[in-house]
Amino acid sequence: MICTNGAFARQRRFCRAVVMMGASLAAISALVVLTAPPVQALPGDLEAITKASDLDSDPQDFRAIAEVCTRCHAASQFLTTPRSGNRWQQVYDEMSALGAIGTDDQLDRLVVYIQKNLTIINVNTSPEYELGPTLQVDDSVVAEIVTRRTQRHFVGMDDLGKVPGIDRSVLEKLSAKNRVQF
């Protein structure tokens, strides 16, 4: 098919109109998202955060996560959705881009709370920097875990519990929350 100059010009105008309409819809969608009232914290959110923190006994960590995260979200939105450390990093980045703010201390405490209570690790594949905070062990224990998993994968909690320096009570709590995978 041969297009005349007039047909080509009409096609270009149509394409430009479609692109402009798409851009307008995207701008309107962004405006709606940015101006929509945030989901407010629900009564009892601080209590729910505290209750979910059986692996973190610092009340300042509970308050920090409540002050930063429940400005826009009900606690159930993040307490019921454990994630890997990498996925939590994506969430931090997304929330920061959307305007989430907190003091340096609050953000440090938020990270500690999430690492201890809401992060899922795979003992055989998670990066070293995720193992220590979630298992609540020091670098020497992490090194022992990494050395062992390169020789032979861990097969369960009893196997992991044999590593010197592992706190069995922490393992039991992580296991009850399904936070450790093999």
N, C-alpha and C positions, 0 to 999 in steps of 0.2 A: 504494500500500500504506500502510495506517495502522499506525503502531507504537504499541503500548500502552506505558504507562510502564515496565512490566516488561521489555519487549523493548528499549526504549531504554537502560535501565540495564544490561542484559546486554551490549549492543553497546558501551557506554562502558567497561565492565569489560574486555571483550575487547581493545579498542583500547589501554587502559592497560597490559594485560598484554603486548601486542605491543611497545609502546614500552619498557617496563621490560626485556623480554627483549633488545631491540636495544641498549639502554644497557648491560646487563650484558655482552653479547658484545663491545661496543666496549671496555669497561673491561678485560675479560679479554685481548683482543687487545693493548691498550696495555701491559698488565702483561707479557705474553709478550715483546713487542718490547723493553721497557725492561729486562727481567731476563735476556734471552737473552745469552749471552756474545758479545762482539763478535768479528768476524772479525779474527784477529790478523795482524800483519805477517808476511809470509813471509820466509824466508831469501833474501837477495839483493835485497830491496826497495830498500835504499839504493843499491845498484849500478844497479838499473833506473832509479831516479829520476835518478841522476847521468848515466847513458847517454842518457836522454831529454832532457837539458838542454843540448843543443848550442847553444842560443841564450842561455844564461845560464851564465856561467863562475864564478859565486860559490858556493863549496862551502857557505857558510852558508845559502844559499837551499835547497840540496838537503836539508841536515840539518833545516831548519825544516819543510819539507813532509813529510819522513819522520817527524819527531817529532809533528807535529799530526795528519796524515791517516792514517798507518799505525797509530795507536793502535787504530783500529776497522776499517780497510780494508786490504786488500792493495793494493799500488801499481797492480796491473793494473786495478783498478776505476776509477781516475781517469786513468791514463796512456793508456789505450786509448779514452777517450771525450772528445775535444776538444769544446768548447762555445763558444757566443758569450759575450761579456762579460756580457750580461744573464742568460743561463742560469747562468753561474758565480756571479753574485750570488745567484740563487735557491738554489743549492747551499750557499753560505756561510750564508745565512739558515737553511736547513733544518738544517744541521749544528750551527749555534750553538744552535738551539732544542732539539736532541737532546743538547746538553751538550758539544760540541766546545770545547776551550779551548786557548789558547796565549798566550804573552806578546805584548805589542804588537809587539815586534821580530819574533817568529816569524810573526805574522799579516801584518805588512808584507812580509816576505820570501816568504811563501806567495803573496800577491797578485802580487808581481813574477815569481815563478817561473811561475805560471799564465798571466799575461799574455804572457810571452815564449815559453812553450813549448806551452801547451795551449789557447790561445784562437784561435778562428776569427773572422776579420773579413771583411766584404765591403767592399772599398775604395769602392764606389759608394754604400753605404747605412749602414754602421756609424757610430755616433756618433763625433764627434771625439775624445772622451776614450778611446776604445778603439784608435784608429789609432796614436797615438804610442807607447804602451807595446809593442804587438805588433810594429809595424814598427821599433821602436827608433829613433825620430826625434824631433826637438824640435818645439816648437809652431810654429815658422816653416814647417817642412816639412809639418806637418799642415794648416796654413792654405793652403799651396800646393795640396795634394791636394784640399781641400774646394772651393777656388776652381775648380780645373780640373774636378772632377766635376760642378759645377753647370753648367758650360758644355758639357761633353761627357764621357760616362762613359768610364772606363778599360775597355780591352778585354782586357788581359792583362799578364803580368809585364814584358814588354819596354816596353809603354806606361807602366806605373808606374815602371819603372826610369829613365825619362827625367826624372823630377822631381829637380831638384837637391837633394842632401842624402840621397838614398836610398842605403843601403849594399847593393850588389848581392849580397854574400855572405849578408847577412841574408835578402834576397828569395829567394835560391836555397835556403836551408835551410827557410824557410817554405813555399816551393813544394813541396819534397820531402816535407814533412809534410802537404800539402794544407790549409794554414792560411789561405790567402788566396783569396778568391772575388771574382768580378767580376759 
